[in-house]
């Protein structure tokens, strides 16, 4: 599985660049507001998905790990 954090960061950078390019148009500030509003949510989503993927890797690998270690990977669900 690919780590989605970098593609999400790139999408936000691209949106910010587009907002700057269209700053003179009415859509420019709206694009900037969208990026600022969704930025923290997408960053958190990327972090959560990475943590949950690690927990699933532990389970799929059949490792002898403590239940609390697996639970820690899924905390917040």
C-alpha positions in Angstrom: 0.0 0.0 0.0 1.2 3.5 -0.8 1.5 6.1 1.9 -1.1 8.7 1.0 0.4 11.5 3.0 2.7 12.8 0.3 0.0 12.7 -2.5 -2.3 14.6 -0.1 0.4 17.2 0.7 1.0 17.6 -3.1 -2.7 18.1 -3.7 -2.8 20.9 -1.1 0.4 22.5 -2.6 -1.1 22.3 -6.1 -4.4 23.9 -4.8 -2.4 26.7 -3.1 -0.5 27.3 -6.3 -3.7 27.4 -8.3 -5.3 29.8 -5.7 -2.3 32.1 -6.1 -2.5 32.0 -9.9 -6.2 32.8 -9.8 -6.0 35.3 -7.0 -7.3 38.1 -9.1 -10.4 36.1 -9.9 -13.3 35.4 -7.5 -12.4 31.7 -7.5 -8.8 32.4 -6.2 -9.8 33.2 -2.6 -12.3 30.4 -2.6 -9.6 27.9 -3.7 -7.3 29.3 -0.9 -10.0 28.9 1.7 -10.7 25.3 0.5 -7.1 24.4 0.9 -6.8 26.0 4.3 -10.0 24.3 5.5 -9.3 20.8 4.2 -5.5 20.9 4.9 -5.6 19.8 8.5 -8.4 17.3 7.9 -6.4 15.6 5.0 -3.2 15.7 7.0 -5.0 14.0 9.9 -6.6 11.4 7.6 -3.2 10.6 6.1 -1.7 10.1 9.5 -4.6 7.9 10.7 -4.5 5.7 7.6 -0.7 5.2 8.0 -1.2 4.2 11.6 -4.1 1.8 10.8 -2.1 0.3 7.9 0.7 -0.5 10.4 -1.8 -2.3 12.6 -3.1 -4.3 9.7 0.5 -5.2 8.7 1.1 -6.6 12.2 -2.1 -8.7 12.0 -1.4 -9.9 8.4 2.2 -10.8 9.2 0.9 -13.1 12.0 3.4 -11.6 14.4 3.3 -12.5 18.0 2.5 -9.1 19.3 0.6 -7.9 22.3 -3.1 -7.1 21.9 -2.3 -3.6 23.3 0.2 -3.0 20.5 -2.5 -3.7 17.9 -5.0 -1.6 19.8 -2.6 1.3 19.8 -2.5 1.3 16.0 -6.3 1.6 15.8 -6.9 4.0 18.7 -9.4 6.7 17.7 -11.5 4.5 15.4 
